[in-house]
């Protein structure tokens, strides 16, 4: 049976793939976006686009009526720019205010959605060294942790209206199209690849197909609360770099020193270098089937697309 689903942040990596999958499955997708023309270009098969200024809920509030689900992915790109004070405000505000206004608007409509799925990030936990992290682990104390806490707090308020809430704490998504992997492939191809930092930090990766299936799992099953969207097999950064080098038939003995990263991206370097040994405990307990549990298989599949 076709469902009516709203997606914010649909033009990002996860949003694009999720829209495609839901469309193929026959669901009716409505995209909330700041740039409708850009949305139509990226998602030509989607028919419904609504202008989404999160500070002006009166413009879009009535569109929430009668929808089965809202999947909220929108937010300023966390590592899109250097973390100046103004950009940190944009990172926080674009998540906190947008989520709050969506939830408040759900409270004001009569025909409410059954589920609200919100993006979050493993940055919620902060740097935990070698500690094994599950959904029960406490939040960290750095800036990104505070962003994720605020983000999830606002999403949690939807429970007041009898709506199921899931916050997906996403790891590093492996895709050759966009994100961390795409940026790492080029230096390896130029024989200059290797670890970021000292290589000891845990790297909480997940393949793009698996994170899309995590969202579908949240949509289709009665799970609630936080879900870790990561592979069950995190690796240390050194092992990640070594495996990527092996797949690309390149050495991996170069490193990006911590000081160089801090010069390049400022305070954001702290989060990039965080050690996060995250385990998707709730997905494992709910018998979620990962397509790519093995890092080498995931990298082989993605890197084959760029050869």
Secondary structure, 3 states (H helix, E strand, C coil): CCCEEEEECCCCHHHHHHHHHHHHCCCEEEEEECCHHHHHHHCCCCCEEEECCCCCHHHCHHHHCCCCEEEECCCCCCCCCCCCHHHHHHHHHHHHHHHHHHHHHHHHCCCCCCEEEEEEEHHHHCCCCCCEECCCCCCCCCHHHHHHHHHHHHHHHHHHHCCEEEEEEECEEECCCCCHHHHHHHHHHCCCCEEECCCCCEECEEEHHHHHHHHHHHHHCCCCEEEEECCCCCEEHHHHHHHHHHHHCCCCCEEECHHHHHHHHCCHHHHHCCCCEECCHHHHHCCCCCCCCCHHHHHHHHHCCCC
